[in-house]
Amino acid sequence: MTIALSPPYTDHGVIPRDKRIRVWGRACSQAEVKVGLDGPQCRSGAVVAADDGTFEVTLDTVGAGGPYTLTATCSGESVAIGDLWAGDIWVAGGQSNMELTMDWIRATVPWEFRDAQRAWAEPTHTAKTTDPAEPAAPTDSTGTISAELTTSSGDQGLVRQFFVPAYFDFTGPRDDFSTQGLGDLPLPRHALRWATTAELGTFSAAAYFFARRIAAETGVVQGIVATAVGGTPARAWTAPDTLVPWPDEVERLETIAQPGYVEDTTASDLAAVAAYDKALDAADLGLQEHWYDPGLDDSSWETHTLDDDWGEAELGEQSGAVWWRVAIDVPEDCAGPATLCFGQFVDADRVWVNGRFIGGSTYRFLNREYDITLPAGRVVITVRVLVYTGEGQVTPGMFRVLHTPRRDWDLSGLTWRARRGATTGDVPATTTFIYEPAGLYNAMIAPLAKLSPTGVLWYQGESDAVQANTYCARFSAVVDSWRRLWGEVPFLWVELAHWAPAPTKQDVWAELRRAQRKCLSIPATAMVAAEGLGDSNDLHPRHKRDVGERLAWAGLEVVYGRDLGFSPYMLRGAPPNSDEQ
């Protein structure tokens, strides 16, 4: 193929309305490239590709609407993409609470998936088509959010998402995306292409509810560009030349950018962790004696509920492995498909049912849900909890149930047998390169320089809470970095939700929230309240619909000029182009 369009130009995409449209890609060196946009309003342009084959064609503006087909031609070959809509594009950035997908909260909003499936089974997608000079009219002429829209999922075709997979580059800002995932793994199937809500489970939950509300209020297609990566501090999203106020960050970037540094460090870290895991397994009496065997006599083990404090029991809080077992009598009419829900473990788990291994996770903040085939009779559930940093627990207060269509068993209310299988030192410290300075900006944000977004949605700060006193300056550097690409786009961010696994966490997160409010001195910004939407024992609260709705309220006021009246859930920043502090 002599010509290729660069992501984010794929089928089902969103192009900017009322802005000049930049189309880029690769073709033959010095060859003429022609680009045509066909639909309610037709546009075309041509350019000669550069020596390296890169090209960019800028098309005149179109108003909101569609569908469009975009065709690029070079040396007799063409590439075409369809079902494009002109609308608004929002970059959704930050940490895991923005990354959190609709699949993660599926059980709390099942109707969203039902409506999405129904909409795409019988497509009737429409959207307003306007002249470039005519702004999209609100669907509610009073400018208020109606009760009907609050409970309706609206037209599912009005929201699309382009997913940018996690990747880093420390050598400088990139012009295009990597075609490999981290560790040279294949990219997720939904990566680097636009998806409709037929794939709703892959959407950022907070961004989806924001976009759905904005689409319902404006009748304009909303495109989400999902760039968030869990655990990342602000420095990872900052342009290299914007790190100058922090010499230690600049020095660190220079170190990790050296050829071979990432590869050598990663190999060393993997070897150290593999040796640790091997030693832990070898020391674990539970593996040696097959404590997952349903016939094991565990009558001498300690008795506990899953919420018990390990520090107050003989289990102790050292790193290593702790085993848990419980027996349940299952009637014949409850045998068959079942789901085992455990909440979270600190840090990892391995689960057996009647001696058969059914799964496990190494991510402490994941709510475990295992689909199993439940036999009738005596059923023994065995869990091996792996503790890596000396503070193991079954996270208290979480929903734990063995669910069948006919009956549920409350696992928290049962008496379990528990015994320590091994005690070890802590897992070796490793380098998480996605947390390092400028890496994510270079690989995930810089390639979007020609995107022309409407604004930015931001949910981040958890990983910067320990340095809350400098957060306002660090976040301002992120805003400056991104606005140098796209102009003074509005930034709408989310206040940190409540999370209090320990009093010290509560204190530093309160400091970070104060720092977030100070950031409102940045022009064209808003912050929405979310402290009251948190869960004391869950870093990832499920109330993403409320977060998205509050962001949408801020967007309607700051970006779309609506006067919705006073909201106790939003603070507006300084006006655009303002020097106000």
C-alpha positions, -999 to +999 in steps of 0.1 A: +000+000+000+015+034-010-007+054+014-019+051+050-038+075+073-024+079+108-046+072+138-070+087+148-083+084+112-103+052+113-139+041+106-165+055+130-142+085+139-150+120+151-136+150+132-136+185+147-166+206+139-162+243+130-124+239+129-100+233+101-095+196+097-059+183+097-055+149+079-021+133+081-004+100+073+023+085+051+027+080+014+054+077-012+082+102-010+075+134-030+042+120-043+010+140-046-016+131-021-053+141-026-078+140+002-116+143-001-143+145+025-177+135+012-210+139+031-234+167+040-206+192+032-178+182+008-142+193+012-110+185-006-073+193-006-039+181-020-003+182-010+031+167-020+044+143+006+078+151+022+110+132+015+102+108+044+067+102+030+048+121+057+020+144+046-006+167+061-036+181+043-058+208+059-095+208+049-119+237+054-143+236+083-176+217+084-205+220+108-217+194+132-232+163+116-225+134+092-219+108+082-188+114+061-164+093+041-128+104+039-107+092+010-069+097+005-053+089-029-017+086-039+000+070-070-033+054-081-040+038-048-067+049-023-077+044+013-111+053+026-127+054+060-164+058+067-191+066+093-172+098+103-191+125+122-181+161+128-185+169+165-166+176+197-135+158+208-124+154+244-091+141+256-097+121+288-065+119+308-051+111+343-049+080+364-070+048+369-102+065+380-104+081+345-090+049+329-117+027+347-139+012+320-176+005+317-169-032+320-155-025+355-188-010+367-211-032+345-229-046+375-240-011+386-253+001+353-266-030+334-292-009+315-264+010+297-252-022+280-288-033+273-295+000+255-262+000+236-269-035+223-304-026+213-293+006+196-267-011+175-289-041+167-314-017+152-293+014+141-313+046+138-284+069+147-291+105+138-273+137+148-278+174+140-262+187+109-255+224+110-239+250+089-204+259+101-216+294+110-246+280+130-238+267+166-256+235+176-289+243+192-295+229+227-320+201+229-335+218+260-343+254+252-344+263+289-308+254+293-315+231+322-309+194+326-343+176+324-353+146+345-361+127+313-325+131+301-311+122+335-327+087+332-324+082+295-293+069+278-302+088+246-288+080+212-259+056+216-245+066+182-236+100+195-207+088+216-175+072+203-141+065+218-105+064+205-083+044+229-046+053+232-027+023+248-001+029+275+034+035+261+064+056+270+093+072+252+121+091+269+140+102+238+116+130+229+080+138+216+068+113+190+050+121+158+031+088+157+020+060+181+038+028+188+024-002+171+034-024+200+022-024+236+044-022+267+069-050+268+064-056+231+030-072+238+003-070+211-020-040+213-055-045+227-080-051+200-097-018+206-065+003+206-057+031+181-091+030+165-125+046+170-151+024+187-189+029+190-209+019+220-213-015+205-181-019+224-192+000+254-173-021+279-140-006+267-151+030+272-138+051+300-167+052+324-164+088+337-157+101+302-186+081+287-212+096+311-198+130+305-200+126+267-234+110+268-248+140+287-232+166+264-244+147+234-280+146+248-279+183+255-264+195+222-273+168+197-237+168+186-215+136+183-189+135+211-156+118+207-135+106+237-098+102+233-089+079+262-053+084+273-054+078+311-029+053+327-033+040+363-009+052+390+007+079+369+020+112+385+017+145+368+054+145+357+047+116+333+023+137+313+046+168+312+066+179+281+104+175+286+112+212+283+085+220+309+103+201+336+130+227+340+117+240+374+125+205+388+162+197+382+159+163+397+132+154+372+154+167+343+184+147+356+162+116+359+150+120+324+185+123+310+195+091+328+166+069+317+169+082+281+204+067+277+204+038+252+198+004+268+188+018+303+152+008+301+159-026+286+187-034+311+167-022+341+136-041+331+155-073+326+172-069+360+138-062+377+121-092+361+149-115+371+147-102+407+110-107+410+111-141+394+137-152+419+115-138+447+084-157+435+104-189+431+117-186+467+083-178+480+067-208+463+095-231+476+091-219+512+053-221+511+042-251+532+007-248+517+020-256+482+042-284+495+013-300+514-015-292+489-036-271+512-060-266+483-070-303+486-107-305+496-100-335+518-073-317+539-080-317+577-079-280+586-095-283+620-063-271+638-062-238+618-072-205+632-108-194+627-116-160+613-140-139+593-126-123+562-128-089+578-106-097+607-074-077+613-044-098+606-022-077+629-044-088+659-041-125+650-014-151+647-015-146+610+007-115+614+014-088+589+046-101+574+051-106+537+046-142+525+016-164+519-016-169+540-042-195+532-079-193+537-105-222+535-142-226+539-167-254+532-202-249+519-230-274+514-245-268+480-280-282+472-286-300+440-308-272+426-280-246+431-254-266+412-243-252+378-230-218+367-220-195+396-199-164+403-175-161+431-170-125+442-143-117+467-137-080+467-100-072+470-069-088+485-036-072+495-017-080+474-024-110+452-045-142+452-048-177+439-082-195+442-092-231+441-127-247+442-127-284+453-090-286+445-094-271+410-075-239+403-099-213+389-079-181+387-061-153+405-049-117+402-017-098+411-035-063+412-045-055+447-072-030+437-092-054+414-125-067+426-122-104+421-150-121+402-146-157+391-171-175+369-172-212+380-192-243+376-205-251+411-209-288+420-235-301+444-226-313+478-197-302+500-177-275+482-144-263+496-131-228+486-094-222+491-076-189+487-039-183+488-032-146+496+002-134+486+016-105+506+044-085+491+049-055+514+041-067+549+006-053+553-016-082+540-054-083+543-086-092+528-098-057+522-125-051+548-161-040+541-163-052+506-191-072+489-182-109+489-207-135+477-210-169+461-238-162+436-261-187+419-294-180+401-313-196+430-293-186+460-264-164+473-240-172+501-225-143+520-189-151+522-182-123+548-206-139+573-190-173+572-163-186+595-131-194+576-100-214+585-067-195+580-031-204+583+002-188+573+021-209+547+053-188+544+070-157+558+094-139+536+110-105+531+093-078+509+092-082+472+122-064+455+116-028+445+113-023+407+112+006+383+078+015+369+087+034+337+052+046+330+056+068+361+088+084+350+091+121+337+078+130+303+075+094+290+037+093+285+036+128+272+061+119+245+045+086+234+007+092+240+000+130+239+025+144+214+012+122+186-022+139+191-007+174+183-029+178+152-061+166+169-079+199+176-098+188+207-126+208+223-112+203+258-096+180+283-112+159+311-087+151+339-089+128+369-055+125+386-036+134+417-037+102+438+000+095+430+010+131+437-006+133+471+027+128+489+040+160+473+008+181+475+027+212+482+041+213+447+011+198+429-004+231+416+029+239+399+032+204+385-003+203+372+001+237+357+031+223+338+008+196+324-018+222+313+009+243+297+024+213+279-009+203+264-020+238+255+011+244+235-002+216+213-039+227+211-042+263+222-061+273+253-084+244+255-106+242+286-094+218+314-121+202+335-109+181+364-122+159+392-116+164+429-100+134+445-127+111+459-126+100+495-104+070+503-092+063+538-074+030+543-054+048+570-055+082+587-023+093+570-038+087+536-068+108+546-045+137+556-024+138+525-054+135+502-070+164+519-038+184+512-040+174+475-076+185+473-066+219+486-039+220+459-065+211+432-085+241+443-055+264+440-052+252+404-084+271+396-061+302+391-054+286+357-077+302+331-105+283+313-108+256+339-133+240+364-132+215+391-161+192+401-166+179+436-161+142+442-149+137+477-184+126+487-185+100+459-156+079+473-155+046+491-133+045+523-120+010+514-119+012+475-094+034+456-117+030+426-152+041+436-180+030+412-199+063+411-186+072+377-220+083+364-221+110+390-186+121+381-194+122+344-227+142+350-208+167+372-181+171+345-209+176+319-224+204+341-190+221+341-186+216+304-220+230+295-212+262+315-175+267+307-174+254+271-209+257+258-219+289+275-250+276+293-262+293+325-274+264+346-274+284+378-256+276+410-241+241+415-227+229+448-206+204+428-186+228+406-160+255+410-151+276+379-115+287+373-103+321+361-118+333+328-101+325+295-072+346+285-071+359+321-041+369+343-063+366+373-048+346+402 
